[in-house]
Amino acid sequence: MAMKNGVMIIGGGLAGCEAAWQLARAGVYVELYEMRPNLMTPAHNTPNLGELVCSNSLGSYKLENASGLLKEEMRELGSLIIEAADASRVPAGGALAVDREMFSRYITEKIEKHPNISVIRQEVRAIPEGRHTVIATGPLSSPAISDAIRRIVKRDYLYFYDAAAPIVVKDSLDLGKIFKASRYGRGEDYLNCPMTKEEYERFWHELVNARTVALKEFEDQKVFEGCMPIEVMAKRGIDTLRFGPLKPVGLSDPRTGKEPYAVVQLRQDNRMATLYNMVGFQTNLLFGEQKRVFSMIPGMENAEFVRYGVMHRNTYINSPKLLNSHYRLRDNPYIYFAGQITGVEGYVESASSGLVVGLTLGLLLNGRQPVYFPDTTAIGALANYISDPNIEDFQPMNVNFGIIAPLDVKIRSRRERNIRLSERSLEIISRIKADIGLQNCGIY
């Protein structure tokens, strides 16, 4: 039976693990419930905690990018997820990409070995009353817990469709047609498949006419812009992909010395560099169609796919009407939400919500006031976005400088402005860290 003074966390994804870690280092006992492997989801393949089900990239690590700022804030606050990403990093230009198996194993071992955390491998079908509970079940919540959440929030879920990109074996690629390079000469972290105008147009025509998996269960197919299936994007116009994931800008084909008409990029997916994923190629095409159409890409004629792209329904609650900036239900002081179910979009964004919840509950249960992250920080900007009651048409959101409070002075250079915003934010995070007494050993 659960300890009455412990915290129950439902879901062993990035947000749930981050919340558990922060609570545990604050001396709080945690029971972390994960239904896998007893009950799997359509997107997961392993029983590991913190498994990545889409890309292996956690986004930019540079401070001129809001995603990079968010990572640095979390790193300063002792994030387990960022620690795991740093430990399992693979080359990816300006992005923080990981060996996904090493990443999830690292998280699993850390969580399972912590004396303040008990991992319980079973499905939770009801939400307890009167006990501090963190609901971090993710966008693929089981039917039983979904019904329980629906009763708690007393309103219908919102939802959108999300998609994952294929992964191929490097040795199956024709490297004579592919060149290594990152954009603007920043290393050689990507494999690039250049396409001529004729090759691109043939590929585009087959892509937009390829057969897709029928999503019979739902008529209203909402697709999140940041993870749009490649075939949906292509149907917006013949040149749309050339200004999106297939843009050739900043790349020069060494065989011609010129910029290709279009480029398909492949990013390293594991530490051994034996697997590569197709950047921006989230898709809902039938598996046979993926093999047929993607094999038209120069260098991928005989590509071996170890994972085809898949599409699934992601669910999220109407957070602005339900949660405060600590991700707590406004009308129930015992219930917190964390992760993509709150409407934060992205791996690191999900983990950041778990970090806020973990720090908040850790302080409260130690008899202290919870920490408040202002919207001058990336962590705070996300928390304030999902809890803004004035938002009417709530949509999932990645971290971006547009939701971070502006500077008091105008700076014309966007790069310089973003760096200044990042510097300001990290100064605030440093003060918050000192105020709550957050050290490597936890909160005291």
Beta strands, then each sheet from edge to edge (+ up, - down):
strand 1: 7-10
strand 2: 30-33
strand 3: 57-60
strand 4: 89-90
strand 5: 95-98
strand 6: 117-120
strand 7: 133-135
strand 8: 158-163
strand 9: 167-169
strand 10: 179-180
strand 11: 190-195
strand 12: 262-268
strand 13: 275-278
strand 14: 305-307
strand 15: 311-316
strand 16: 335-337
strand 17: 438-439
strand 18: 442-443
sheet 1: 6+ 2+ 1+ 7+ 16+
sheet 2: 3+ 5- 4+
sheet 3: 8+ 15-
sheet 4: 10+ 11- 12+ 13- 9+ 14-
sheet 5: 17+ 18-
end
